[in-house]
């Protein structure tokens, strides 16, 4: 399969899954936003399409209650947790 076409299909699926699970993900501790983008590994962007869950701080799994754990994938779509810090509105 053409890589571009594969990435298009992966993006469409990721958008669909994100829309289905966004409200649920937003209820988890520390989650600031949910989007679709490219997974980062070791701080470097990859070409792997993922659901991006934005948090203001990363926690170790043992520091969170079971209901606040962010899954590593949803319906076969990888989930990437990225630290964005706190959002602040300016006047």
N, C-alpha and C positions, 0 to 999 in steps of 0.2 A: 504494500500500500504506500502511496506517495506520502512522504513525511508531513507535508503541508496539509493534505486531506486528513491524515490521522490526527494532527493537532487540532484541526477544525472540529472533527467529531468529538475529540476529548474535551474541547472547550464547550461545545453544545451540551454534552452530558454533564459537565461540571456545573454549568449555569443552571440546568434543570434540577440537579441534586441540591445545589446551594439554595435555590428558591424554596425547595421542599423542607429544608432543615434549618434555614437561617433563624427563624424565630426561636427554635429550640436551642440552637447554639448560643444565641444572644442571652439566654437565661443563665449560662454557666458563669461561675466566678471569674472575674478578671477579663472577660471578653468585651472588647471595645467595638468590634466590627467584624463583618464576614464578607468576603469577596471571592473573586476567581482571579487567579494569576499564576505565576510560575513558582514552583517550589524552590526553596533555597536550601542548599546543603553546605554546611560549614561557612555560611555567610555569602556563598556564591550562588547566583541565579542559575538554575538549570533550565532545560527546555521542557520539563515535565509540568503539564497543566495540573493545578490542584485547587482545592477549596482553601483559601487563605483565611485563617482565623487570627485576627489581630488582638493582641493582649498588651496590657501595659507592663507586665512583668511575667517571666516564665517561672513556674513552680515545678518542683519535683513531684512525680505522681503521689508519693507518700505524704506530701504536704496538702493534698486536696482530698475532699470527700469523694467517694466513688461517683456520686451523681454530678460532680463538677469536672470529671476527667474528659478531656477532649479526645475523640476517637482519632486514630491514625488514618482511617479511611472510612468513607461512607458510600455504600452501594458501589464499591469498586473504584471510587474516585479518591485519590490520596488527599489527606488533609495536612496542611503545613501551618504550624503555629509560628507567627512572626511577632516580635516585640516592636510596638510602635510608640510606647510611652503613653502618657496621658494626653488627651485632647483638651485644649483650652480655647474658649471663645474669647476673642478680643473685642473691645468696644470700637 
